[in-house]
Amino acid sequence: MDTKYLTYILAIAKRQNMTKAAEDLFVSQSSLSQYLSKLESELGTPLFYRTKGSLSLTPAGQLYVAAAEKVIHIKDNLYRSIQNIDNRGHITIGVTSQFGLKMLTVLIPPFKASFPDVTIEISETNVPTLTKMLQEENIDCGIMALNTIEPFSPSQVDVLRQEEVYLAIPKTHPYHQKNPGKPITIQEFAENFSEDNILLSKKGSTLRVLTDQIIESAQIMLSTICETNSIIATRSMVAMGIGVTLIGESCISDQEHVAYYSMNPPLYRMNAFVRRKNWVMNQPECRLRDDILHYFLQSGSCK
């Protein structure tokens, strides 16, 4: 079932620009333009309004795009059903946090023993990127940390657990000497860490959202030494005494050099399994999802 040319129209509709759509499709702009002109001539009506530097769908174009999306979904579901006959397939998974990677290293070996002909492709990325990939159905599922299930629908999300988020500080910090373990209030945070460098996660991440909330509540201006997607690098800098940061329970380590404090009130983020909207799962895919849910029921925690 060849749906190549349907994807051409979907790409133009998505990018609203012929040049950008051609780049995404790895075809020449002239070939794409010729195909669109030929199709519109065949249909007897334009699919796009042409304005300077932009293409937008006409009413006929909206109908065409809606039908094209349905046809592609039918094709995908058909191919998956066929693959399910002999348990072959390809599962794409996005992961945003260490807890997901650690879990998959435990689950994949027994899964592959049961389904040796299924390929699992894992991509490590950030929350905004994975959210976009799931919304555009460019990936099957995501194992991710979330502050809220939006913009996904409840039917797409399995909440695996509520993960506590801690303040991580160097063990050499003066605060650790006077308070080795009691939870920290917002007022105590403001009084004891207003002069410290804060190590930030990238904007859009769960930890960055919580960090911004604390800074706003504490009504302080903290120094920022860096912004990174790497929790490993951030944790190492805390251990070296460079600054303080927020870290999820699943990423706690190096407690010889780093002290971890609960906040009062405590901070949480969700660990979740999120499916793309139109994913009709075959037997291996259902098995992998069940394995992930069972893993959290068994372990309760994922340090």
C-alpha positions as CSV (number, residue, x, y, z in Angstrom):
1,M,0.0,0.0,0.0
2,D,1.8,3.1,-1.3
3,T,0.9,6.2,0.7
4,K,4.0,8.2,-0.2
5,Y,2.2,10.9,-2.0
6,L,-0.3,11.3,0.8
7,T,2.6,12.1,3.1
8,Y,3.7,14.8,0.7
9,I,0.5,16.7,1.2
10,L,0.6,16.1,5.0
11,A,4.2,17.5,5.1
12,I,3.2,20.6,3.2
13,A,0.2,21.1,5.5
14,K,2.4,20.7,8.6
15,R,5.3,22.9,7.5
16,Q,3.1,25.5,5.5
17,N,6.2,26.0,3.4
18,M,7.2,24.1,0.2
19,T,10.9,24.4,0.8
20,K,10.8,23.1,4.4
21,A,8.4,20.3,3.4
22,A,10.7,19.2,0.6
23,E,13.7,19.2,3.1
24,D,11.7,17.0,5.5
25,L,10.8,14.6,2.7
26,F,14.2,14.5,1.1
27,V,12.8,15.5,-2.3
28,S,13.5,18.5,-4.5
29,Q,11.2,21.5,-4.2
30,S,10.5,21.5,-7.9
31,S,9.3,17.8,-7.7
32,L,7.1,18.5,-4.8
33,S,5.6,21.6,-6.4
34,Q,4.9,19.7,-9.6
35,Y,3.2,16.9,-7.7
36,L,1.0,19.4,-5.9
37,S,0.0,21.2,-9.1
38,K,-0.8,17.9,-10.8
39,L,-3.0,16.8,-7.9
40,E,-4.8,20.1,-7.7
41,S,-5.4,19.9,-11.5
42,E,-6.8,16.4,-11.1
43,L,-9.1,17.4,-8.3
44,G,-10.2,20.6,-10.0
45,T,-9.6,22.8,-7.0
46,P,-6.6,24.2,-5.0
47,L,-5.7,22.5,-1.7
48,F,-3.6,25.4,-0.4
49,Y,-4.0,29.2,-0.3
50,R,-0.7,30.7,-1.6
51,T,0.5,33.8,0.3
52,K,4.0,35.2,0.5
53,G,6.2,32.5,2.1
54,S,3.3,30.5,3.4
55,L,0.8,27.9,2.4
56,S,-2.5,27.3,4.3
57,L,-5.2,24.7,3.7
58,T,-8.3,25.5,1.7
59,P,-11.6,23.8,2.7
60,A,-10.8,21.2,0.1
61,G,-7.3,20.8,1.5
62,Q,-8.7,20.3,5.0
63,L,-10.9,17.4,3.7
64,Y,-7.9,15.9,1.8
65,V,-5.6,16.1,4.8
66,A,-8.2,14.5,7.1
67,A,-8.8,11.6,4.7
68,A,-5.0,11.2,4.1
69,E,-4.4,10.9,7.9
70,K,-7.1,8.2,8.1
71,V,-5.7,6.2,5.2
72,I,-2.2,6.3,6.8
73,H,-3.6,5.1,10.1
74,I,-5.4,2.3,8.4
75,K,-2.2,1.3,6.7
76,D,-0.2,1.4,9.9
77,N,-2.8,-0.7,11.7
78,L,-3.0,-3.2,8.9
79,Y,0.8,-3.6,8.8
80,R,0.9,-4.0,12.6
81,S,-1.8,-6.7,12.5
82,I,0.1,-8.6,9.8
83,Q,3.3,-8.3,11.8
84,N,1.4,-9.6,14.8
85,I,0.7,-12.9,13.0
86,D,4.3,-14.0,13.5
87,N,5.2,-11.6,16.3
88,R,7.5,-9.4,14.2
89,G,7.6,-5.7,14.5
90,H,9.4,-2.5,15.4
91,I,8.7,-0.6,18.6
92,T,10.0,3.0,19.0
93,I,10.3,4.3,22.6
94,G,11.3,7.7,23.8
95,V,12.9,8.1,27.3
96,T,13.4,11.4,29.2
97,S,14.9,10.3,32.5
98,Q,17.3,7.8,34.0
99,F,14.5,5.8,35.6
100,G,13.3,4.8,32.2
101,L,16.7,3.7,30.8
102,K,17.4,1.7,34.0
103,M,14.0,0.0,33.8
104,L,14.5,-0.9,30.1
105,T,17.8,-2.6,30.7
106,V,16.0,-4.9,33.1
107,L,12.9,-5.5,30.9
108,I,14.4,-5.8,27.4
109,P,16.4,-9.1,27.8
110,P,13.4,-11.3,28.9
111,F,11.2,-9.5,26.4
112,K,13.6,-10.3,23.5
113,A,13.8,-13.9,24.7
114,S,10.0,-14.1,24.1
115,F,9.9,-12.0,20.9
116,P,13.3,-12.3,19.2
117,D,12.1,-10.8,15.9
118,V,10.8,-7.6,17.4
119,T,13.2,-4.6,17.2
120,I,13.1,-2.0,20.0
121,E,14.4,1.4,19.1
122,I,15.2,3.7,22.1
123,S,15.6,7.5,21.8
124,E,16.8,9.5,24.8
125,T,15.5,13.1,24.6
126,N,13.8,15.8,26.6
127,V,10.2,16.3,27.6
128,P,9.3,19.0,25.1
129,T,10.8,17.0,22.2
130,L,9.2,13.7,23.2
131,T,5.8,15.4,23.8
132,K,6.0,16.8,20.2
133,M,7.0,13.4,18.8
134,L,4.1,11.7,20.5
135,Q,1.6,14.3,19.4
136,E,2.8,14.1,15.8
137,E,2.8,10.3,16.1
138,N,6.5,10.0,15.1
139,I,7.2,7.6,18.0
140,D,5.1,4.8,19.5
141,C,5.4,5.5,23.2
142,G,7.4,7.5,25.8
143,I,8.6,6.7,29.3
144,M,8.8,10.1,30.8
145,A,8.7,12.4,33.8
146,L,5.7,14.8,33.8
147,N,4.3,17.6,35.9
148,T,0.9,17.2,34.4
149,I,-0.6,14.8,31.8
150,E,-1.5,17.7,29.5
151,P,-1.5,17.9,26.5
152,F,-2.2,14.2,26.4
153,S,-5.6,12.6,26.9
154,P,-6.1,10.4,30.0
155,S,-6.5,7.4,27.7
156,Q,-2.9,7.9,26.5
157,V,-1.2,8.0,29.9
158,D,-0.4,5.3,32.5
159,V,0.9,7.0,35.6
160,L,3.6,4.6,36.9
161,R,4.2,6.4,40.2
162,Q,4.6,9.7,42.0
163,E,8.3,10.4,42.3
164,E,9.6,12.7,45.0
165,V,12.0,15.4,44.0
166,Y,14.8,16.4,46.4
167,L,17.1,19.4,46.9
168,A,20.7,18.2,46.3
169,I,23.5,20.1,47.9
170,P,27.2,19.4,48.5
171,K,28.0,17.6,51.7
172,T,30.5,20.3,52.4
173,H,27.8,23.0,52.4
174,P,27.5,24.7,55.8
175,Y,23.8,23.9,55.9
176,H,24.5,20.2,55.9
177,Q,26.6,20.6,59.0
178,K,23.8,22.2,61.0
179,N,21.0,20.2,59.5
180,P,22.0,16.7,58.3
181,G,18.5,15.5,57.2
182,K,15.4,17.5,58.2
183,P,13.1,18.6,55.3
184,I,13.7,22.2,54.1
185,T,10.9,24.8,54.0
186,I,10.7,27.5,51.4
187,Q,11.7,30.0,54.0
188,E,14.7,28.0,55.1
189,F,15.7,27.6,51.4
190,A,15.6,31.4,51.0
191,E,17.6,32.0,54.1
192,N,20.3,29.4,53.5
193,F,20.8,29.2,49.7
194,S,20.1,32.7,48.3
195,E,23.9,33.1,47.7
196,D,24.4,29.7,46.1
197,N,24.7,29.0,42.4
198,I,21.7,27.1,41.1
199,L,22.2,24.4,38.5
200,L,19.2,24.5,36.2
201,S,17.7,21.9,34.0
202,K,16.6,23.0,30.5
203,K,13.3,24.9,30.1
204,G,10.3,22.6,29.7
205,S,11.7,19.8,31.9
206,T,9.9,18.7,35.0
207,L,12.7,19.7,37.3
208,R,12.9,23.2,35.7
209,V,9.2,23.8,36.3
210,L,9.6,22.8,40.0
211,T,12.8,24.9,40.4
212,D,11.1,28.0,38.9
213,Q,8.2,27.5,41.4
214,I,10.5,27.4,44.3
215,I,12.4,30.5,43.3
216,E,9.2,32.3,42.8
217,S,7.8,31.2,46.2
218,A,11.1,32.0,48.0
219,Q,11.1,35.5,46.3
220,I,14.9,35.4,45.8
221,M,17.3,35.8,42.9
222,L,19.6,32.9,42.7
223,S,22.8,32.9,40.7
224,T,22.8,30.5,37.7
225,I,26.0,28.9,36.7
226,C,24.7,26.6,34.0
227,E,21.7,25.1,32.3
228,T,21.9,21.5,31.1
229,N,19.9,18.4,30.1
230,S,22.4,16.1,31.8
231,I,21.4,15.2,35.3
232,I,24.7,13.2,35.6
233,A,26.7,16.3,34.9
234,T,24.6,18.4,37.2
235,R,24.9,15.9,40.0
236,S,28.7,15.8,39.5
237,M,28.9,19.6,39.8
238,V,26.9,19.4,43.1
239,A,29.4,16.8,44.4
240,M,32.2,19.2,43.5
241,G,30.7,22.0,45.5
242,I,29.8,24.1,42.5
243,G,26.1,24.6,43.2
244,V,22.8,23.2,44.3
245,T,20.0,21.7,42.2
246,L,16.7,19.6,42.3
247,I,17.0,15.9,41.6
248,G,14.4,13.2,41.2
249,E,14.5,10.2,43.5
250,S,15.4,7.9,40.6
251,C,18.6,9.9,40.0
252,I,19.9,9.9,43.6
253,S,23.5,8.6,43.8
254,D,26.9,9.6,45.1
255,Q,25.6,10.1,48.6
256,E,29.2,10.2,49.9
257,H,29.5,13.7,48.4
258,V,25.9,14.9,47.8
259,A,23.2,15.4,50.5
260,Y,19.6,15.1,49.5
261,Y,16.8,16.9,51.3
262,S,13.0,16.6,51.0
263,M,11.2,19.9,50.7
264,N,8.5,20.9,53.1
265,P,5.9,20.6,51.6
266,P,7.4,17.8,49.5
267,L,7.8,18.1,45.7
268,Y,6.7,15.4,43.3
269,R,6.7,14.7,39.6
270,M,5.0,11.8,37.7
271,N,6.7,8.9,36.0
272,A,4.5,7.9,33.2
273,F,4.1,5.6,30.2
274,V,2.5,7.6,27.3
275,R,1.2,6.2,24.0
276,R,0.7,8.0,20.8
277,K,-3.0,8.7,20.1
278,N,-3.7,6.2,17.4
279,W,-1.4,3.3,18.5
280,V,-3.2,0.0,18.1
281,M,-0.9,-2.3,20.0
282,N,-0.2,-5.9,18.8
283,Q,0.8,-8.8,21.1
284,P,4.5,-7.8,21.6
285,E,3.6,-4.2,22.2
286,C,0.9,-5.1,24.8
287,R,3.4,-7.4,26.5
288,L,6.0,-4.6,26.7
289,R,3.5,-2.2,28.2
290,D,2.3,-4.8,30.7
291,D,6.0,-5.5,31.6
292,I,6.5,-1.8,32.3
293,L,3.4,-1.5,34.5
294,H,4.3,-4.7,36.4
295,Y,7.8,-3.5,37.0
296,F,6.5,-0.5,38.9
297,L,4.0,-2.5,40.8
298,Q,6.7,-4.9,41.9
299,S,9.4,-2.4,42.7
300,G,7.4,0.5,44.0
301,S,10.5,2.6,43.5
302,C,13.2,2.9,40.9
303,K,16.4,4.2,42.4
